Amino acid sequence: MQSGTDAGLSSAARQLAKKQEQLNLVFDNVADVIFVLDVVDDANFIFSAVNRRFLETTGLSQEAILGKSVYEVIPPPAHALVTGKYLEAIRGRKTVSWEETSDYPAGTKIGRVSVSPIFDGNGRCTQLIGTVHDITQYRRMHDQLLKVEERWRLALEGSGAGVWDWDIKADTVNHSQQWKKLLGLDDEEIGLGLGEWKDRLHPDDQPRVWAETQEAFARRRTAIQSEHRLLHHQGYWIWVSGHGMITYDAQGNPERMIGTIVDITLQKEAERAMQLASIVYRQSSEAMAITNEAGVVLTVNDAFARSRKLNADAIVGRPLIEFFDEEHGSDAHEKIQQSLSREGHWHGELWHRDPQRGEVAELCTIDTIRNADGSAFSRIYLFLDITERKRSEQVIWRQANFDALTDLPNRNMLGDRLVQLIEAAGARGTAVSLMLIDLDRFKEVNDGLGHSVGDQLLVQATQRLRSAVRAIDLTARLGGDEFAVVLSDGNDSRTVERMAEAINDALSIPYDVEGNRIHVSGSIGIAQYPGDASSAEELIKHADQAMYAAKSLGGNRHCHFLPTMEERIVARRRMVNDLHAALSSDQFFLNYQPIVNLKDGTVSKVEALLRWKHPEQGLISPAHFIPLAEDIGVIGPISNWVAREAISRFAPRCRAEPQQFEVAINVSPVQFRRGTRAIGTLLETIEEFGIPYSSIVVELTEGMLLNLDDTMKKKFAMLQEKGVKLALDDFGTGYSSLSYITKLRFDYLKIDRLFVHELGTDPTRLALCETMVWMAHKLGMKVVAEGIENEVQSRILTDLGADFGQGFLFARPMSFDDASQHIDATNKKAECRASPIALAGQRTASRFRT
């Protein structure tokens, strides 16, 4: 009988044996290879156990394995690999896995190997337990699949399609070379992440494409198709057509999608173009029709049907020529057919009659669509309604060739007609005479009485011109107050003279316009082809020069062109160029003429007088260059320079004199008609030099008052509000209407030298001067008498009550330094006298001469 202890040991041994038997059973029947290696040292690994699967897989016996080193069992090519992996497991105290291919008696095997180290109590690795999962068949199938896929990819890419492979579970995408090429990408320019593809998908397409994909997954479809836009590497979008095949795992979840994309951008653009063409055809406001080669209508758009007030059904099947006027259509049809036969194209105007609009003009373009053999298949007609344009062209032509006010031919038509008449005259050996007519003093009427009166005057003058010339002569208005008459039979000089005299007589008869009796006349310049000119342009130029000569002689006359007139024009042109350069090259200077107080002999004012010293011609009279400066628009800068120069010179005297000293400056009417800048510049100059505004006297001519409108009144009122004084210069020499003098509040009235010159010998001049002095004082103005040259004139004017005198008796115009010395000397002499001078006769000439 066994003791309890022996019985327990026996039971444990049986259980342990049973467990070992179970482990051996598992060890030998598991599907994977299992082996145990005893670790002798880092270079010696001995097989101590292998399972049956090891023997089956390698074709080796136990005797060839157990107790043998790994170097004796495992084929040599794998020695380095397995040794390294063993040491890695031992040193890292971890399981290490790798894939290994080896040749055994049973054949070449590919396995997934794993080894795990076992350590004793001292931390020393005593054994390695390894497993090998045979993946030979899987690897062979995988390699075969790769080959198939590669052939498949090559076939697809050869067709131009780009291939993509989406591993759905790993969420990675592989793109073929052609796929990348379609988007202009290099290999490294796109990764495997699905997000990179999404980023290239057009924002407007993303929701739709993703929804279609998710729906395909949900319905477990194996194929999917989509058209969408992808971003090209160069920044533009391309349209692609995508086709994909989907595979699912055992649970029905999508695991892979492989597909292609094809660039369909050109197809999309063509479709869009076709859609647009269809829309344009249907909805275009321009009429369109398509016929067969014989001209029978196949289809029309709505615009064509509307233009004929018919339904499209009533038009289709009929010859298109029926829908045009017979008057225009029959002749046009032959020409159209000839052009279509030769060229397949025609472009021109066609007409049809609309019940409401009458004659309708259409610009028609016809093109041919041909068969493959070149024969005509159909014709496309495009019609553009140009009725309004044709009417506008007629209006524009008339506006371009006729004057709107007088209905006379204008300058443009005159030029064309002159060219034609000269060509005809040259061929026949005859002459053409041209008269250019400018109305004298029209500008004064237009500015003084208004443009309405001026326009009516021009209409009346036109009527008189027409009555003075023959029906065969051409009468034209060139613009403003300038007219022209062309005599195509200009050989007869007596006819030309009689007509010129008749025009002068007709134009000089007083006009009655809106209750105004107006006197104007005409200045006529005459030139003849071929005697005076060889072309229309030259004929107009020479007639204009002759007209200018007639005007310079006082107007109301006619002058024939002379070669010397050309010389004067050239001289004027040269002076224009010189005048432009005069200011910048310091050719202008000022002289100053003192103005004497006739009561006490003192000088308290000067007049600044502009002078031009030409570098070649010397001094040029202001009477010559001032009007020219006004004509060419440089009077403004010159006047500004005069004001600045005069004010800067006399500023110290204006500030220091106990009694106010005044500087008189002449202004041009042209300067003050061109905006308010002239006023502002003058005021700024006065303020800059710190003198009283009342030290400046602005002298205006009587002629300026003729054109004085409300705008100019406001400008001069700006000056007077500041304290600047106004003087009316050359009074009595203009168009002397007393109403003019009331248009502005003047401080001074200047009697012109014309009235002073014969004051001691002409009673009439004396009466006029006396009247002007009395009138000026009654109107609150002081009187300045110009042109005093002797004591008699001075005495008489003083007796008449004139306040100031100006003239050679007292001082000639002189430089600033001379004028300053003269003023100081004169005033000093006046102060030395015991009492004020009572009578002008008590003065002697020597007291006032320089």
TAPE-V375109 format. One record per residue. N is the residue number from 1. D_FIRST is the distance of its C-alpha to the first C-alpha in Angstrom with 2 decimals. Layout:
((N D_FIRST) (N D_FIRST))
This chain:
((1 0.00) (2 3.84) (3 6.62) (4 9.56) (5 11.68) (6 9.88) (7 9.50) (8 13.24) (9 14.35) (10 13.07) (11 14.97) (12 18.00) (13 18.16) (14 18.29) (15 21.00) (16 22.86) (17 22.90) (18 24.18) (19 26.82) (20 27.87) (21 28.23) (22 30.41) (23 32.48) (24 33.03) (25 34.14) (26 36.59) (27 37.64) (28 38.58) (29 40.17) (30 42.21) (31 45.97) (32 46.94) (33 46.40) (34 43.67) (35 43.42) (36 41.81) (37 43.79) (38 42.59) (39 45.33) (40 46.16) (41 49.45) (42 52.38) (43 53.42) (44 50.20) (45 48.03) (46 45.41) (47 43.88) (48 40.07) (49 39.42) (50 41.55) (51 40.88) (52 42.05) (53 45.14) (54 46.26) (55 46.26) (56 48.14) (57 50.68) (58 51.56) (59 51.11) (60 49.21) (61 46.02) (62 42.92) (63 43.93) (64 47.29) (65 45.79) (66 42.49) (67 42.98) (68 46.69) (69 49.05) (70 50.68) (71 53.95) (72 52.71) (73 51.56) (74 53.97) (75 57.63) (76 59.91) (77 62.16) (78 59.24) (79 58.12) (80 60.24) (81 59.38) (82 55.58) (83 55.56) (84 57.72) (85 55.57) (86 52.33) (87 53.98) (88 55.33) (89 51.86) (90 50.43) (91 53.34) (92 53.71) (93 49.94) (94 50.48) (95 50.19) (96 53.22) (97 54.51) (98 57.22) (99 58.58) (100 58.34) (101 59.93) (102 58.66) (103 59.25) (104 56.23) (105 56.02) (106 55.39) (107 58.66) (108 59.94) (109 57.56) (110 58.34) (111 55.47) (112 54.93) (113 52.64) (114 50.64) (115 48.57) (116 46.57) (117 45.57) (118 42.09) (119 42.19) (120 39.62) (121 39.37) (122 42.49) (123 44.53) (124 44.73) (125 44.77) (126 42.08) (127 42.22) (128 44.53) (129 43.29) (130 46.04) (131 47.01) (132 49.99) (133 51.55) (134 53.69) (135 57.18) (136 59.05) (137 60.12) (138 61.03) (139 63.07) (140 64.91) (141 65.75) (142 66.84) (143 69.08) (144 70.56) (145 71.17) (146 72.91) (147 75.13) (148 76.01) (149 76.68) (150 78.82) (151 80.90) (152 81.20) (153 82.30) (154 84.82) (155 86.24) (156 86.63) (157 88.08) (158 90.46) (159 91.85) (160 92.56) (161 89.77) (162 87.57) (163 83.80) (164 81.31) (165 77.51) (166 75.92) (167 72.15) (168 71.94) (169 68.44) (170 69.16) (171 72.69) (172 74.29) (173 77.24) (174 78.27) (175 81.98) (176 83.57) (177 86.45) (178 88.89) (179 87.69) (180 88.42) (181 91.70) (182 92.88) (183 92.51) (184 93.93) (185 90.65) (186 89.15) (187 85.42) (188 84.61) (189 86.71) (190 84.19) (191 80.46) (192 77.56) (193 77.53) (194 78.68) (195 80.81) (196 83.12) (197 84.00) (198 84.49) (199 86.82) (200 89.02) (201 89.23) (202 92.51) (203 92.07) (204 93.79) (205 91.44) (206 88.09) (207 87.46) (208 88.36) (209 86.36) (210 83.23) (211 83.54) (212 83.94) (213 80.82) (214 78.67) (215 79.99) (216 79.05) (217 75.47) (218 75.28) (219 76.53) (220 74.38) (221 77.45) (222 77.07) (223 80.60) (224 82.93) (225 86.53) (226 88.63) (227 91.95) (228 92.13) (229 93.66) (230 92.08) (231 93.53) (232 94.90) (233 94.48) (234 98.26) (235 98.23) (236 99.37) (237 97.51) (238 96.87) (239 96.03) (240 93.02) (241 91.57) (242 87.76) (243 85.46) (244 81.66) (245 78.62) (246 75.54) (247 71.88) (248 69.09) (249 65.29) (250 62.77) (251 63.21) (252 67.00) (253 67.82) (254 70.62) (255 69.34) (256 72.29) (257 76.03) (258 78.13) (259 81.89) (260 85.36) (261 88.52) (262 92.09) (263 95.14) (264 97.42) (265 99.74) (266 102.83) (267 101.99) (268 101.65) (269 104.92) (270 106.61) (271 105.28) (272 106.48) (273 109.83) (274 110.11) (275 109.27) (276 111.82) (277 114.38) (278 113.81) (279 114.12) (280 117.21) (281 118.75) (282 118.11) (283 118.85) (284 121.31) (285 124.62) (286 126.27) (287 127.25) (288 125.49) (289 125.97) (290 124.53) (291 126.71) (292 126.43) (293 128.46) (294 131.50) (295 131.47) (296 130.15) (297 127.89) (298 124.18) (299 122.97) (300 124.28) (301 122.66) (302 123.51) (303 125.92) (304 128.06) (305 128.14) (306 129.14) (307 131.86) (308 133.47) (309 132.89) (310 131.04) (311 127.59) (312 125.71) (313 125.84) (314 129.63) (315 129.64) (316 127.06) (317 128.64) (318 132.10) (319 133.79) (320 133.29) (321 136.96) (322 137.86) (323 136.56) (324 139.13) (325 142.86) (326 145.05) (327 147.38) (328 144.71) (329 142.21) (330 144.29) (331 145.37) (332 142.02) (333 140.17) (334 141.91) (335 141.17) (336 137.55) (337 137.07) (338 138.68) (339 136.42) (340 133.29) (341 134.25) (342 134.80) (343 132.13) (344 129.88) (345 130.63) (346 133.38) (347 134.02) (348 136.99) (349 138.51) (350 138.80) (351 140.43) (352 140.01) (353 141.65) (354 139.82) (355 141.54) (356 140.95) (357 141.03) (358 143.61) (359 143.29) (360 139.75) (361 139.09) (362 135.77) (363 134.55) (364 132.86) (365 130.40) (366 129.47) (367 126.73) (368 125.65) (369 122.17) (370 122.24) (371 120.41) (372 118.62) (373 121.82) (374 123.83) (375 125.65) (376 125.97) (377 123.26) (378 124.24) (379 126.23) (380 125.05) (381 127.78) (382 127.50) (383 130.25) (384 130.97) (385 133.50) (386 136.04) (387 138.78) (388 138.54) (389 138.27) (390 141.43) (391 143.22) (392 141.93) (393 143.09) (394 146.54) (395 146.50) (396 145.15) (397 147.76) (398 150.49) (399 149.12) (400 148.89) (401 152.46) (402 154.43) (403 155.13) (404 153.73) (405 156.61) (406 159.65) (407 158.20) (408 159.80) (409 158.05) (410 156.13) (411 155.83) (412 153.21) (413 155.39) (414 158.46) (415 156.74) (416 155.76) (417 159.24) (418 160.95) (419 158.96) (420 159.98) (421 163.64) (422 163.87) (423 162.40) (424 164.92) (425 167.78) (426 166.88) (427 167.01) (428 170.37) (429 171.96) (430 172.43) (431 171.51) (432 169.18) (433 170.20) (434 167.70) (435 168.63) (436 166.17) (437 167.23) (438 165.95) (439 167.15) (440 168.83) (441 167.63) (442 165.03) (443 162.32) (444 164.38) (445 164.66) (446 160.97) (447 159.85) (448 162.60) (449 162.72) (450 159.20) (451 157.48) (452 158.48) (453 162.15) (454 161.50) (455 159.85) (456 162.74) (457 165.17) (458 163.36) (459 163.58) (460 167.31) (461 167.78) (462 165.96) (463 168.35) (464 171.32) (465 169.96) (466 169.55) (467 173.10) (468 174.46) (469 172.85) (470 173.19) (471 170.73) (472 170.02) (473 168.94) (474 165.38) (475 164.89) (476 161.57) (477 160.06) (478 158.17) (479 156.71) (480 158.00) (481 161.78) (482 162.14) (483 163.50) (484 164.51) (485 167.11) (486 167.08) (487 170.26) (488 169.43) (489 173.17) (490 173.57) (491 176.34) (492 179.07) (493 179.39) (494 181.86) (495 179.30) (496 176.71) (497 179.19) (498 180.29) (499 176.77) (500 175.81) (501 178.85) (502 178.04) (503 174.46) (504 175.75) (505 178.28) (506 175.75) (507 173.12) (508 175.56) (509 176.76) (510 175.33) (511 172.18) (512 171.59) (513 167.89) (514 166.74) (515 170.06) (516 170.03) (517 172.93) (518 171.43) (519 173.25) (520 171.36) (521 172.55) (522 171.14) (523 170.87) (524 170.90) (525 169.87) (526 170.94) (527 169.63) (528 170.29) (529 168.53) (530 169.32) (531 171.85) (532 169.61) (533 166.11) (534 164.25) (535 161.23) (536 160.35) (537 158.46) (538 161.39) (539 163.85) (540 161.98) (541 161.75) (542 165.45) (543 166.50) (544 164.33) (545 166.07) (546 169.46) (547 168.39) (548 167.27) (549 170.72) (550 172.45) (551 170.38) (552 171.15) (553 174.87) (554 174.54) (555 173.36) (556 175.22) (557 176.19) (558 174.97) (559 174.53) (560 174.07) (561 171.54) (562 172.91) (563 171.07) (564 171.74) (565 169.48) (566 166.58) (567 167.42) (568 167.33) (569 163.94) (570 162.62) (571 164.04) (572 162.38) (573 159.05) (574 159.42) (575 160.22) (576 157.09) (577 154.94) (578 156.77) (579 156.44) (580 152.66) (581 152.58) (582 155.24) (583 153.08) (584 150.26) (585 152.75) (586 154.81) (587 157.98) (588 158.77) (589 160.53) (590 162.28) (591 165.84) (592 166.81) (593 170.13) (594 171.11) (595 172.32) (596 175.14) (597 175.78) (598 179.38) (599 180.06) (600 179.32) (601 178.76) (602 175.15) (603 172.29) (604 169.18) (605 167.68) (606 167.24) (607 166.39) (608 163.79) (609 165.02) (610 162.72) (611 163.94) (612 162.49) (613 163.37) (614 162.42) (615 161.69) (616 164.12) (617 166.44) (618 166.90) (619 167.39) (620 166.71) (621 168.21) (622 165.80) (623 167.78) (624 166.36) (625 162.75) (626 161.84) (627 162.20) (628 160.23) (629 157.46) (630 157.33) (631 157.11) (632 154.24) (633 152.22) (634 152.41) (635 154.70) (636 151.77) (637 150.50) (638 154.11) (639 155.03) (640 151.93) (641 152.95) (642 156.54) (643 155.33) (644 152.92) (645 155.47) (646 158.26) (647 156.13) (648 154.54) (649 158.02) (650 159.69) (651 156.68) (652 157.80) (653 161.31) (654 159.98) (655 157.85) (656 160.54) (657 163.83) (658 164.94) (659 166.37) (660 164.06) (661 164.38) (662 163.70) (663 162.55) (664 163.48) (665 161.16) (666 162.00) (667 159.29) (668 158.99) (669 158.58) (670 156.00) (671 153.91) (672 153.77) (673 153.06) (674 149.76) (675 147.41) (676 147.37) (677 146.23) (678 149.82) (679 150.25) (680 146.91) (681 147.60) (682 151.01) (683 149.65) (684 146.78) (685 149.29) (686 151.46) (687 148.47) (688 147.23) (689 150.51) (690 150.84) (691 154.37) (692 155.69) (693 155.37) (694 159.08) (695 159.94) (696 159.32) (697 161.81) (698 160.67) (699 163.68) (700 163.61) (701 166.21) (702 167.97) (703 166.53) (704 163.02) (705 164.05) (706 164.68) (707 160.96) (708 159.79) (709 157.14) (710 155.02) (711 152.25) (712 154.66) (713 156.24) (714 152.84) (715 152.37) (716 155.69) (717 154.99) (718 151.85) (719 154.14) (720 156.67) (721 154.00) (722 153.06) (723 156.74) (724 157.56) (725 161.22) (726 162.60) (727 165.92) (728 167.67) (729 169.02) (730 171.98) (731 173.13) (732 175.80) (733 174.98) (734 172.35) (735 172.57) (736 173.91) (737 172.97) (738 173.12) (739 170.02) (740 167.99) (741 168.78) (742 167.19) (743 163.81) (744 162.76) (745 163.84) (746 165.50) (747 166.41) (748 168.96) (749 171.35) (750 172.58) (751 176.01) (752 175.99) (753 178.36) (754 180.13) (755 181.87) (756 182.53) (757 184.06) (758 187.55) (759 187.45) (760 190.87) (761 192.72) (762 191.19) (763 191.75) (764 189.09) (765 186.44) (766 187.60) (767 187.29) (768 183.81) (769 182.59) (770 184.08) (771 182.36) (772 178.98) (773 179.19) (774 180.21) (775 177.46) (776 174.74) (777 175.70) (778 175.79) (779 172.23) (780 171.06) (781 170.94) (782 172.50) (783 174.55) (784 174.14) (785 177.04) (786 176.12) (787 178.42) (788 180.95) (789 183.02) (790 186.20) (791 187.59) (792 189.34) (793 186.11) (794 184.42) (795 187.25) (796 187.45) (797 183.73) (798 183.75) (799 186.65) (800 184.75) (801 181.86) (802 179.33) (803 176.64) (804 175.57) (805 177.03) (806 175.45) (807 177.34) (808 178.94) (809 181.47) (810 178.71) (811 176.16) (812 174.82) (813 171.08) (814 169.69) (815 166.55) (816 164.44) (817 165.79) (818 169.41) (819 168.85) (820 167.33) (821 170.29) (822 172.76) (823 171.15) (824 171.17) (825 174.79) (826 176.06) (827 174.42) (828 175.65) (829 179.25) (830 178.90) (831 177.71) (832 180.71) (833 183.22) (834 184.65) (835 184.06) (836 182.33) (837 184.15) (838 186.16) (839 187.45) (840 186.24) (841 189.82) (842 189.67) (843 187.01) (844 187.94) (845 186.10) (846 185.53) (847 183.59) (848 180.89) (849 180.83) (850 178.34))
